[in-house]
């Protein structure tokens, strides 16, 4: 049994981009473990550590050597390997040379056929310490770095210059040369709090050594936990709540090695600027954490994370407070200038802003959105005037100075300016909601006019880009069409709005001046969106056969599709579901064989079996109720009623020969089955459910 020791690999760098720190460390750990696996070196677990100045991996209980291996290689057949005189041919000598041996050292054996040359050897496993230089070279070469830097004459490249390298296996420093530096068992702590190098004795001591001697919290999760602890304590001290996202926390964690949270403040006059402007400025530009009071109102205070435990924290605080003032001053200046000009006055200027060179300007897009929003609004019962006004103003804030400075404010700036000018609250809300959801899983529009405007905007983009043949590929989606398609579907499904999607797409395509192949484009977009819808329901753990069963009917309304899927998903859990699915499959096969799927009049006078009469009575008894339930989209209740047909259907198939020699009897029985099929097909093709 081989000995097991821990391995430490640390890359010391100049300050890494904060947003990449965790991902780069994670990848380093994964790629290193892949290389160890390929080398047949076993280990228990690996742990990654990272700060702005280091990427490190500790591999625990790593084998000290590879296992011995039995090498077996089969060569040419005996008849090819030797001539008639028994002398080795070129095929034999070539095979021996490839095996680094002589022909007389090879064996001749039969392997389920003609005898062949075979080479066998017991190969001793290599020591891990000897393998590490090559393994690490392969690991470093496989790391994905989008933007590489060069810093020496050796043409070494990495995301940032590498300044030190640590490779310790057990207690031994393994000599490795990479990125222009030679490895040593010496790491470095905090740039300001630890000036001298620190000797690494064992990999297991690495994390504690950096914390106790180097003023560095190397564990990313532990460092983030410490940041949250300090932030929450400061906020609680003034009865406030911190405002942050996970993305912001990750970036802050990637900026510091020894986090020290400090409370800062700014002049309350800046609170007259929209809170979103201040929050975006603090979070995105300065990596500060804004604070709100218990009612959610923004406070003139924030929390900053310093990377040093300063003996003069007031100076650090003052410096950060001073830095943010010019940013707030600029934002306030831009905002006041924006308010001095009516929002609608920017509409004509949109003619000079290209949306897409083949699709015209943003002004053209605004006009199309207005017409489409009006049509969608009528279909869903939205207030016409609100939808028209919101569409009219929808893109005006894109020419505001505040959006030019902070693009994240698009829509939000429009809402504030509309309210300032006395526009209807519903119009203002729709202006902001048109861009929702802003990212996967993001918030959806809550108002109906906002939902209508968001759908119109996204469908216009989809229709236009598909019409000019620039649909997304597997790798490229420059117009964000996947996000737009999924956004429309989420709004329709989760908000319960019912529209005829193909018909609406046809209206959207028809609004473009150069009439493309409308039907072809509509079909292409609809298929694209159905694929997104399939993925959406799959992500909700809906079984694929349930989705297939509903989509087989090609329903035109995504919200209707969702209602059917939910109903079928619950229906398939019933005891009767499998039997009904199997019966439906049998019915489908019979109808296909008969070459008909249309429901025809059933002639009761042709019934010869009690089972025919019983099934027909059962259908008649519940068909009216079921049809009403279908019209009301009470699909689950309809399927529960249809489940009552299980017994009469089973009895029918047990006692009745459908494909009777008598053509009239056969045709009548097929008509009876077609009636059942038509009832179930109101919801889904139940025959597609896996039994």
N, C-alpha and C positions, 0 to 999 in steps of 0.2 A: 504493500500500500504506500503510495507516494506521500511525502510530506506536504503540508499545506501552509502557506504563508500569505500575509496581506500584501497588496501592491498599491503604491501611491504614484499617480502621475499628475503633475501640476505644470500648467503653462502659465508663466507670469508675463503679463502684457502691459503695454500702456493702456490708458483708460478705454474700455470697450464701450460701444454704444449701449446705453442702458436697456433699450428695448430688446437687445439681442442676447444679453448676458445669460439668462436662464436657458433659452433655446440652444445656444452654442454649447453650454455645459452638458445639457441633456443629450445632444447629438454626440459629443465627445464620448460620453459614457456608453451610449448605445453602439457606436461604431467600434470602440475598443472591445466591448464584449463580443461583438460579432467576429472580430479577429481572433479572440481567444477561443471561441467555439470552433472556428475553422481549423485552429491548430490543435484541437482536441484537448484543450486545457480546461479542466473543470473548476468551478468556483461556486460559492454559495450565493452571495448578492453583491451588487455594486451600489455605491452611493456617490452622488455628484455634489460638488461644492463650487460656488462661484461668487465672485465679487466684481467690482469694476476692473480689478487688476489681476484677476486669476480665474482660470478654469481648471478644476481638479476632479479626479476620479479616484475613489478608494475601492479596490476590488478585494473582497474578503474571502479568505480560505482558498486561495488560488493554488492549484497543483504546482509542485516544484519541478515536475518534468512531465513530458508526454508519456502516454502508455506505449509499451512496445507494440509493434504492428507486424502482422504477417502479410507480406507482399506476394501476390500471385498474379502473373501475367501470362496470357496464352498467346502463342505465336502461330506461325504458318503450319499447315499440315505436314506430316512426315514426307509425303510424296513430293511436296514443293520444296521442303527444306533440304533434301538430299537428292543427288543424282543417282543414276543406275548403279554407279560404282560405290555408292555410299558416302561420297564426298559432300561436305556442306556447300550449299548454293549461296548465292548472294542474299537470298531471303533469310537464310539461317544466320549468316554472319551479321546481317543488318539488325536482326532481332536481338542477337546476343550483345551487339554494340549498344543498342538502345537500353538494354538491361545492365550495362556496365559489367559484363562478364564474358566468358569464353563459351564457345559452342559446346565443348565437352562438359561444361558445368550445367547444361540444360538437361531437362528430362523429357522423355517421350511418353505421353499418356493419352488415354482415350477419354474424351469428354462428351459422352452420348453421341458418338459418331466416329469419324476417321481419326486416328492417332495424330496428335499435334505436339509441337514443342511447348514446354511450359517452364516458366522461371518462378522459383519460390525462394523467399528470403525472410528471415526474421530481422526486422529493423528495430533497433533500440530507440526508444523515445529520447528526444533531446531535452536538455535542461531548460527550464523556463527562462532562467537568467540569460542564457545564450540566445534565446529566441526573441527576447523583448526588443532589441534595437530594430529588427526587421518588422516585428508586429506593430511597433509604434510608428515607424516610417509609413507603413500601409495605412494605419489609422489616420494620421495627420493628412495624408494625401486624399483621403476620402471625405474629409469634412467639407460641407457645402458652405461656401462663402460667396455671397453675391458681389460684394464690392471689396476687392483685395487691395492691400497696400504692399509696396516694396520699400525696404529700408536699408538694404546692404548690397554689396557687390555680388552676392551669391544668388541673386534673383529669387530669394525666399519671399513667399507671399502668404499673408494672413489678414484677417480683418483689422488687426492692429499689430504693430511691431512687437515681437516676443523678446523679453529681456532676461528671463531666466527659465530654467527647466529643472524639474525635480522628478527623478525616477528612483523610488526606493522599494525594494522587494525584500520583505522580512526586515532585516536590519542592515541590508547591504545597499549601497548606492550603485545603481547599474549605470555604466557609462553609455550614454546615448547622445548623439549629436543631431540636432534638428533646428531649423529656423536660424541657423548661424550661431547657436549657443550650445555649449556642452553641459550635460546634466551634472548637478551636484545635489548633495543632501542638505541644501540650504534654501530656505524660503525667506520671504520678506513680509513683514507686517505692515501696519498702517504707515502711509507716507510721512505723516507728521508725528505720530505718537510712538513710532518704533523705527529708529534710524538704523539699527544694526540688523544683520542677517540672523536668522534663527535656524539652528540645526535640527533637522527632523530625524529622530531616532527610530521611530516605528510609524507606519501608516496610521495605526489606530490612535496615535497621539496627535495627529495632524490638526484636527479641528480644535481640540482643547488647547494645543500649543499656540495657535493663532489667537485664540480668544484671551488667554491668560497672559501671554507674553507680547503678542503683536497688536492688541487692540483691533482685532478683526473678527467679526462674526461671519464665518465662512459658509455656514449653512443658510441657504436662501430662505427656506421656510421659517427657520428660527429667527432670522433677521427681520422678516416681514412681520412675524408675530410680535417681536419687540417694538417695531414701528407702530403697529396698531395699539399696543399696550400704552405707549407714550402718548400717541395722538388722542386716544379715548380718555386718558387721564387729564390731559390739558383741556379737552373740550368739556368734560364733566365739571371741571373746576370753575367754569363760567356758565354752567347750565346751557351748553350749546351742543349741537350735533355736527360731526364732520361729514362733508360731502365728497365722496370719492368713488371711483370705479375700480374694478380689479385691474384693469389696464394701467391706471394711474399708480396703484399700489405696486404693481410689478416693476414699473419704470422707476419709481422712487427707490425701491429695494435694490434695483440694479445700479443706482447712482452712489450708494453709500456703503462703507464697510463697517463703520461704527456710528450708527444713527443716533442723533440727538435732536429731539423735537423741541421747537421753540414757538412761542405764541407771538404773532405779529399783528399789527393793525394798520388801517389806512384811514384817510379822511372820509367822514361820512357823506360829504358832498358827492362823492362818486356813486353813492347808492341811487342817485337819480338816473344813472345809466341802467339800461335793462340788466337784470341780474345775470342773464345768460352770458352777456358780454364779459362781465367781471369774472364769472366762474370759468369760462373758456380761457380767458387770459391767465388766470391764476393756475388752472390745471395744466393747460397745454403749453403755455409759454414759460411758466416759472416752476412748474411741478410743485405748487403749493396746494394745500388742502383747505378749501373754503369752509366756513362755518355758518350754520343757520341756527335760529332760536327754536324753541319748542314748537312754535307755530309754523315753522318752515321759512320764515323771512330771513333773507341774507343779512349777516352781520358784517360790520366793518372790521372784521378780524379774520385771520387765517393762521394756519400752522405750516411752518417750514421745517424741513429736515436737513440739519447740518451734518456734515461728515466728520466733524471734529468735536471733541469734548473741550470746548474753549474755556480758558480761564477768564475770558471777558465776553460772556454770552450777549451782553447788551450791545456790544459792537457788531456781533454777528446779526442780531435781530435788527439793529438800525440799518445795517447794510442792505439786508433783504427788503426792508420796508422802503428804503430809498430807491431800490432798483425798480420796484413795481409802479412807482408814481408816474414816470414818463409813459408807460404803457397805458395806464388808466387815463392820463391826460389826453393821449392820442385818441383813445376810444371815445372819451367824452366830447372831444372836438369833432370827430367824425359824426357822432350821433346827433349833436346839435345842428350840424350842417344838413344832415339827412332830414331832420324834423322841419327844417325851414323851407322844404320844398315838398309839394303834394306828391303823394305816392303815384297817382295816376299820370302825373306829368312826365314820368319816365317811359311811358308806354311807347310813344313814337320813337324814342331812341333805341328801342329793342330791334328796330328794323336794321340797325347797323351791326347787330351782334349775330354772328352765324351760329345756328344750332348744329347744322350739318350741311356741308356745301351743296349736296344734292337735294336737301330737304328744306332749304331756305333758312330764314332767320328765326330768332326767338319770338319776334312779333308774329310770324306766320304760325309758329307752334301755339302761341297764345290763342290765335283765332280758331285753330283746329280744336284745341282743348275746350274752348267755349262751346262750340257746336256739339262736341261729343258729350260734354258734361250735361248739356241740356237734354240730350236724348237719354242718357243714363239716368238722370234725375227724374225724368218723366216715368221711366220704367220702375223705379224704386219708390216713387212717391215723395221725392225731396222737394223742398221749396224752390220753385223755379227762379225767382228773383235772386235768392241767396246764391244759388249755383252759378248763375250768369255773372253776377257781380264779382264773386270770388275768382272765377275763371278769368274775367277781364283784368283783374289786378294781380293775377297769380305770379307773374314773372317780373313785376316791376321792381321788387326789392333787390333783384340781382344786380341792378345798376346803382345801388346805394353804396356809400363809402364804407359803411360798417361791414357790409358783406364782402366788399373788396379787400378789406383788412382781415376779416374773420369769415371765411367761406362757410364755416359751420353755422353761421347765423341766418342762412337763407331760409326763408319761410318764417322763422321766428322774428326777424327784423320786420318783415311784412306785417305780422300780427301787431306788433307794437305801433308801427306807423299808422296802420289802419285804425286802431283804437284811438290814437292821438288825434286823428282827423275826424273822429265821430262816426266811423263806419259801424255797421251792425256787428254785434258781438259774434254772431254766427259766421259772418263773412271773415272777420279777423281770425277766428279759430280755424276756418277752412284753409286760409293762407298758410298757416303753420303746418297743418296736418297733411297737406298735399305731398310732403316728402316722406311721410311715414309709410312703412317702417324704414328707418334709416340704415339698419343692419339686420342680419339674420336674427330672428327671434326678438326683434325690437318692438317697441310699443306701436299699436295700430291707431288709426284715426278713430275718435270716439263719436264725433258728430256725423250725421248723414251727409251734409254738404261736404265735409272734409273727406269722407269716404268716396263720394262721387268724384271730387276733384282729383284725389289721389289715383283712382282707377283710370280716369280720363287721361291724366298726364302720363301714366305708365303705359297704357295701351297705345297712345299716340307714338311713344318712343318705339315700342315693339313693332307696331305696324310700319312705321317709316323705315327703320333699319332693316327689317326683313324684306321690305319692298325693294330696296336698292341692293339686296344681295349681300349684306354685311352681317349676317347672323353669326352668333358666337361659335367658336370651334372648341375642341376639347381643352385647349390651353389658354385661349384668348377670348376675353369678353370685355372689350374696351368701353362699351356703352352700358355695361351693367345690366344686360338683359335678363340674366338669370335672377338677379335680385328683383328686377321689375316684375317679372312673371310671377315669382313666388310671392311678392308683395301683393299683387292683385288677387291671387288665389287665397292668401291668408285673410285679406280684408273680406272677401266674399264668403269664405267658409266660416270664419270666426265671428263675423258681424251678422251673418245670416241674411245678407242682401241677395236677392234672387234676380239674376239677369241671364239672358240668353247670350252666352259668351261668343259662339260663332257669329251670331247676328251682329253683336256689338263690334266684333273685330272687323266685320265687313263694312260697317259704318265708318270705323276708324280708317281703314285702308282707302275707302272711297273719298275721304276728305283731302287726299293729296292730289295736286293738280295733274301730275303725270300719272295717268291711270295705269297701274301695273296689271298683271294677271290677277285680278282680285280674288277669284275663287282659289287659285293655287296658293297665293300668299296667305289667305285666311286659313286654309287647310294646314299649311306649314306651321304657322304660329300656333294654331290650336293643338296640333300634335306636340309641339314643343312644350306648351303649357300643361298638357295632359301628362307628359313625362315628369314635369316638376310636381304635379299633383300626386302622381304615383309615389314619388320619393317622399313627399310631405306625409302621406298616410303611412308609408313604410316606417318613417322615423317615429311615428306614434305607435309602433308595434302592432299595426293592423296586418293580419296575415295576407300574403300576396294573393291567395285564391279568393279572398273576400273582395279585394280591390278589383281583381280581374272580373269577378262575377258582376260587379256593378258597372264597371267601365265598358263591359261588353255591350251594354244597352245604349252606349253613347249618349248619356244625358247631357243636356246643353248648359245646365246651371251648376256651377261648382258647389253652391250651398246645398242644392238638391242631391248632388253626388255624396256630399258629406252625410246628409241625413240617411241616405240609403245604406252607405257603408256602416254607419253606426248601428242601423237596424239589422243588417245582415250579420254583422259581427256578434250581436247579442243573440240573434236567431240561431246561429250555428252552435251555440252552447246548449240548445234544447235537446232533449232526448230524441225528438222526432226528426231533427235536422239531417242526420246522416241518411236515414231511410228516405226522406223526401228528396234529398239531393240525388241519391241513387235512382229513385223513381223518375226524377226530372231528367236525368241523364238518359234513362231508358226511353222516356217519351221523346226526347230530342232525337235520339237515334232512329226511332220509328218514323218520326215526321221527316227526317232527312231521307230515310229510305223510301218513304212515300212521295218525296219530292214536293212537300207542302209544309208550310208553317202557319198558314192563314187559318183563323178561326172561321168555320162555316156553321150554318144552322144544323143543329142536331135534331134528328127525327126520332122522337120517342116511340113511334109506332114500329120502328125497326128493331127495338130492343128484344133480345131473345133470352138474356140471362138476367137474373135478379141483381147480379153485381153491376151490370150496366145501369139499371134503373136506380140502384142505391147511390152510385157515384154521381149520376146526373142530378138526383135530388139534393145531394150534399152540396154540389156546385151551385145550384139554383138557390139554395137556402142561405148561402153566405155571400154570393157574388155581389148583391146590391150593397151590403154593408162594406164589403172589401173595396169596391169601387169608390165609395164615399171616403173611406179611409185613405185611399190613394190620392184622391183629389185634395185632401187636407194634409197630405204628406205625413200621415201617421203610419209610416211604413212598418214600424215594429209591431203595432197592433194588427196591421193587415196581415203580416206574416204569421202572427200568432193564430189568427183566424184560419189562415190557409193551412196551418199545421193540423187542423181538424180533418183535413182530407187524407191524412196518412192511412188510416184504416180502410176507408173505401177504395183508395188507390191500390193498396196491397191486395185487397180481396179481388179487385178487378183484374189485376195481372195474374193472380192465382187461378182464376176461373174462366177468363175470357181469352179467346184466341183473336188477337187484333187483326192479323193478316189472314183473314178468312178467305176461302176460295170464292165465296159470294161477294162480288164487287160492291154491292150496295151495303152489305153489313160491314165490310172492311172500311169503306169510305165513311160510314156513320161513326164507327168506333174511332177512326182517326180524327174526325171532327170533334169528338168528345175529348180526346187527348189534347188537341190543339187549343180547346177552350181552357184547359188547366194550364197549359204552357203560357197562354196569353195572360192569364191572371198573375202567375209568378213573374213574368217578364215585366210587369209594371214596376217591379222593384229591382230585379237583377236576374241574371242567368244562373239560377240556383244549381244547374247541372255542372257548373264549373267548380263548385265547392269540393275540396278533396275529402273523400270519405274513408 
